């Protein structure tokens, strides 16, 4: 076959990758992305393959694309099998086809405190029904890798864009985590502390694996699972009263958890590729309207836009964002937010009337101005809220530190029947060293109380709000553990 001629100059500053090219000479960003995400991951090491044994071939009620299984290197799961059944679906399967009154409130309680089958026979039945799927989910959490193929092609196999990418299995992991949390509290109600701890760890591991997915949505779902797992472990410390040996064994498992993925990796690949793919879609697919194109006609824009300069503009900013997000401290990473503000300011200065004045002047100056304007608009539309993402990652790290300390405090209580006067009293028997506050870069705040303790970080705002926690009502900003919980 004749090798296609590339539509753009291939290079790190333009297309970022040099292939593969489709038959028309455009970069196939879907294939390029999957190649980098998959690496040397095999079906035997990939958690997604095991999750499909839990979820089945229609995780959200519709079949997955055939290319999804091809990318994974597996056959599609059988249509019928013992797959995960969500709580709502189970309760709606009854003759009334509706959820009972107070269903959400009941599930909230079942996730936060020990319970027995007599407290909710229907939920006990639901947990039993999902025994095999949940076992598959736990097995998935023990795998070393996570590769979820990015399939942007449409059902008729026509060309799609990366921004149209669907993630039918990712959101379902929230439901799996909630089921595991409810099961953990059932196990705790039956006095099976080790089993409850095992489910909390499974949620932690699954969440951290999911953060390795391609997109920022994968990352945020993984972070959400971290919070669910922390809620479970805190309930075990409060109601289970583990022995010092049990608490320290759990702490040791927390310390062995794989790291949460770096958000800079998501920006560097998936988010960057989305922008470059969107820019090349304009000459490839044509357009009726272009964001930031003002009132220029379609033909006028088609003639005026310099796509290579737009690609270079996008890559320049993405390089700066990635470099900022890889910095070790919060202060240094805040430069990513400044870059976002810079784009907004540049757009604010590029007014329609000023660009229109260039129409009758030098065509190259007009071309450069219009291309920069449209390129900046696309950047603004496709760039995520960098500071909020950085905050989410830091919050997850702080939750992890809180869990390590809560385990050490539980072990101290088991040995001494009281909590220590200071966190330093935990060293070295109950924790090797006391972790600091991610947000203040100082010591965490610890206050023993008559009934327990209050441990917290100052949170995102960097201000000590006297232990007004983000997890409580009224909602505060401090991030910590109150024992006993409210």
N, C-alpha and C positions, 0 to 999 in steps of 0.2 A: 504493500500500500504506500501511497505517496505521503510523505511526512508533512503535516500541516505547517503552514507558516504562522508564527505567532503574531497575534494582532497588536501586541504591545512589545516594547523592548523588555526582554526578560532581565531581571536583576533584583538585587536585594532592596534597592530603593524604589522600584516600581511594582513588579508583581510579587516580590518577596520570595517566591519559589519559582523554579524553572520548569515546572510541569507537575503532573502530566497535562498535555494539551488535548482538547477535544478535536473533533474533525474540522471545526471551523477555526481553530487556532487560539481559542480562549483557554485560560487556565481552568482545569477541573478542580476547583477548590475543595469540593466534597472528597474526592479521591486523595488529594494532597493532605487534607486534614486527617482522614482515617489512617493513612499510612503512618503519619507521625504519632497518632494516639495509640495505635495498635503495637507498633514496635515489634517486640518478640513475644508478646502475650499469646498464649495458647488457650484453647477451650478448657484445658485441664487446670489452668491457673486463674481463669477469668471468673470473677464473682457474678458477672451478668449472666453467664450461662447457667449457673446454679439458681439464680433468682428467677429465671424463666421456668424452672421446675416448680417454683413456688407460685408464680403468677399465671403460667400457661400462655397460650399463643394469642390471647386477646386481653391484655392487662386492663384496658379501659373500654372493653366492649367492642373493639374493632380489630381486625387482623393486622399484624405487623407487616411491613413491606418485605417482599421476598429477598431483597438485597440485604436486609438486616441480618438474616440468618447466614447468608453467603459471607458477609463480612466477619461474622463470628466464627465461621467455619463449622457450623452444625446444621442438623436438620431441624425443622420446626417441631415443637412439642406436639403430641397428639391433641386433637380437638377436645377429647374428653379425658378427664383425669381428676385427681384430687388436688385441685388448685385452691389458692387462697380465696376465701369468701369474706368480703367486708362486713363490718358490723351492721351497717344500714341495710345491706342486701339480705342479711340473715334475718333481721327483725321484720323486714317487709315481706319475707317469704310466707308469713302467716296469713290466715284468712282475711285479716283486716287490711293488709297491704299498706299499712301506715306505721310510722314509728310511734311507740307509746309516749304519752305525756311525760316530760321530764327525762327523756332518754339521754340527751346531751349532758345534763347535770349529773345523772347517775354515772355515765362513763367518766366524767371528770373526777368523781369521787373514787371510782374503781382504779383509776390510774395513779392516785395519790396516797391511798391508804390500804392496809390489808383487808381482804374480804374472803368470804367463804361461799361455796356454791349456793347455800340457802339464802344468801343476800341477793343473789340475782341468778336463778336457775338458767334463764335464757342465755346469759353471758357465759356461764359455765359450759353450757351446751355448745356455744359458739367457739370457745377456746378448744374444746375437745374436737369439734369438727375440723379445726385448722391445725391439728397436731402435726400432720405430715407436711403441709406447706410451711409451717413455722420451723420445722426441723430443717427444711431445705434453705430457708432464709438464714438460720444460724450457721449452717454449713457454708453458705455464701460468704458470711462475714469472716470466716476463717481462711478464705482464699487470699492470695497475695496481690492480685491485680484487679483492675476495673477498667474494662474497655466497653463502652457503650457506643456502637457505630452511629455516625451522623449520616442520616439518609434524608436528603432534601428533595429527592426526585418525587414526582407526583405518582398517583395510583396508576395512571396510564403510561408511566415510565418517561414522561416528558420532563424537560429540564426544569429544575426548581432552583431556588436560591437558598443559601444557608440560613437566611432570616426566616425561612418557612419550615425549618427543621422542627420536627415533632419529637417529644421525649415521652413516649407512652408508658415506660416502665419507671421513670424516675420519681414522679409524684406518688406512685403507689407505695413507695418505700416509707412514706409517712404513715400510711395505714398499717403496714407491717410493724413499724416501730411502736405504734399505739397499741396494737394487739400484744406485742411482747411486753409492753409496760403493764398492761392489764393482767397478763398471765403472771408476771413477776409479783404483782401484789396478791394474786391468788395463791401463789407459792408461799409468799411471806405469811399470809393468813393461815396456811397449813404448817407453819413452822419450818419451811424448807428454805433457809436463808441462803445456802450455797447456790441453789437453783435460781433464786431471785437475783443474786449477784451475777450469775452466769448470763441471764437474760439482759441485765443492764450492760454488761460487757459486750454482748452481741450487738446491741443497739449502737454502742460507742464505735465498735469496729466497722459496722455497716456504714455508719455516718461518715467515717473517715475515708472509707473506700469510695463512697459516692462523690466526695469532694474532688476526686481525681477525674471525674467525668469532664467532657469537653467544655461545657458551658458554665456560665455563672449561676444558672438555675441549679445545675448539679451541685455546685458549691454551696448554695444557700440551703438546699434541701439537706445536704450532709450536715451543715451547721445546726439546722433545726433538730436533727436526730441527736446531736450532741447534747442539746438542751433537754430533750426527752429523757435521755439516759441519765443525765445528772439529777433530774427530778426523781427518777426511780432510786438511784443510789442514796439520795438524801432521805427518802422515805424509809429505806432499809435501815439506815443509821438511826433514825428516830424511833421507828416502831419495832425493828427486829432486835435491837440491842445486841449486835454481834459480839462474839468474844474478841479479845485483842488479836488472837491468831487469825480469825476470819477477816477482821478489818484490815490487818496488815497484809494478808494474802491478796485481798482485793486491791489495796493500794499498789502492791507490786505489779499486778496485772495492768492497772491504769498507767503505770510508768513504762510498760512495754508496748503500749498502743502505738501503731504507726502514726507518723505525723499527718496533720491536716495539710492538704495541698496548698501551695502558694497561689494566691489570686493573680499574681503577675503572670503565671503560666497561662491562665485563661485569657488574659488580655493579649498576651503575646501571640497566641495561636487563634483560638476560635473567634474572639472579638475582632481581631485584626483581619482575619480571613473574611468575616462577614462584611466588613467595610469594603475590602478590595473586590469581593464578589459583587457587591451592590453597585460599585462604580463600573465594573466591566459589563454589568447587565444592561447599562444604558445604551451603548452602541450595539450590543449583541441582540437585545430584545426590542429596542426602540422604547419610546416613552410618549405618553400623552401630557404628562405634567411632571416637572422635576422640582423637589423641594428647594427653595431658595432661588428659583429661576425667575422670580419677579413676574412681569407681564410680557416677557419675551415669548415669541411664538416658538412652536416646536421646531420648525426648520431653522430658525435663527439660533436656538440653543444647540441644535445638532451641529451646525457649522462652527459655533463659537467655542464649545467646550473642548478643552485640552485634557483628555483623560489621563495621559501620563503625568501631567503636573498634579492632577488630583490624587493619583496613586502616590506620588512622592510626598505630597502634603500629608496624606493619611499616615504613611509609614513614619514620617518625621515625628509626628505627634505620638504615635503609638510607641516608638522607641523611647521617647521622653517619659511617657506614662509608665512603661515597664521598668525603666531605670529607677524611677521614683518609688514604685511599689516594692522594689527589691531591697530598699534601704532597711537597715536593722532597727531603727527607732521610729516611733510614731511621729515625732517632729519632722524627721526627714521624709517620711512617707506622705506627709501633708502637702508636699510639693505637687502631688497628683491633683489635688483639689485646686491648687493655684493654676495649673495648666487648663483645667476645665473652665475656670473663670476667665482665663485669657482668651479662649475660643469665643466665649460669650461677648467679651468686650470687642474683639475684632469684628464679630458679626454686627454688633451695635453700631460700629463706625462705618460699615459698608452699606450705606443706605441705597435704596432702589434709585432714588433720583440722581445720586452721584454716579452710579454705574450707567444709568441711561444717558448721561451727558457724554460718556465715552463712545457712544455708538457711532458718532460721526467723525471721531478722531482716528488715531492710529489703531488699525485693526488688531495688532498684536497686544497693545495695552488693554484694549477692550476684552480680548480673549483671555488674557491673564486675570483680569479683574473678575469676570464672570466665573471662570473656572475656580478661582480661589473662593469666591462666595459660595458656590454650590458645594465645593469640597468641604468647607467649614460647616455648612448646614448638615451635610451627611454625617460628619464627625459628631456634631451635637446631637443628632438623632440616634446614632448607634452607640455612642460611648455611654457606658453605665455610670452610675453615681459612684465615683471612685472612693470618696471619703467614707460613704456608708458601707461599701464593701470592705474597706480596710478596717472599719470599726467592727464589722461582723466577725472578721478573722481574729481581731484582738479580743473580742468578747468571748469567743470560743476558747482561746488560750487561757483567759482568766477563769472561765468555768472549769477548765481542766485543773488549774491550780487550786481552785476552791475544793474540788473533789478530793485531791490528794491530801489537803489539810483536814477536810472533814473526816477522812478515813483515819488519819493520825489522831484526831481528837476523839473519835469513837473508840480507838484502841486504848488511849489513855484513860477514858472513862471506864472501860471494861476492867482495867487493872486497878484503878484507884477510886472508883465510884464517885468521881467528880472530874470536872474539866480543869485543865491547867490554868494557872494565873496568867501566864504569858505564852505566846507561841514558841518562844525560845525554849520553854520547858519540854517541848516535844523532841528536841534534838538531843542525842542522835537515835534514841530508841524507837521513836514513833515516826520520824521522818529524817532523812539524811541532812537536809537543810530546808529552811523555811523560804518558799518562793515569794518574790516580791509582787507588788501591784503593777500589772501591765500598764495601767493608764497613768499612774503618778510616778512610776519608777522609784517608789519609796516602799516602805513596809506596809503590808496590809493592816487593816484596822481590826482589832480583836477585843471584844468586850464580854468577859464572863458575866453571866446573870444568875439570879437565884435559881432559875429553872433550867438554864443551859448556857447558851452563848450566842453572840452575834459576831459574825466574821464577814468582812466585806472589803471590796475595792471601791474607789471613788467613782468608777465608771467613766463613760465617754466624756461627760462634761468636765471631768477632772476636779470636781468639787465634792468635798465631804458633805453629803446631805444627811448626815447623822443616821445612816443605816436605813434610809427610805429606799427599799429594794425595788428593782425593776420587775421582779417576779411577783410582787404583792399589789394589793389594792389598798389605798390609792397608789398608782404606779409611780415609782421613783426612778432614779438613774443609777444608784449604787448597785453593785453586783456582788451578791454574796449568799451566805447561808445563815438562816436564823434557826436555832434549835432550842425548843421545839418550834416547828413551823406554825405560821398563822393558819 
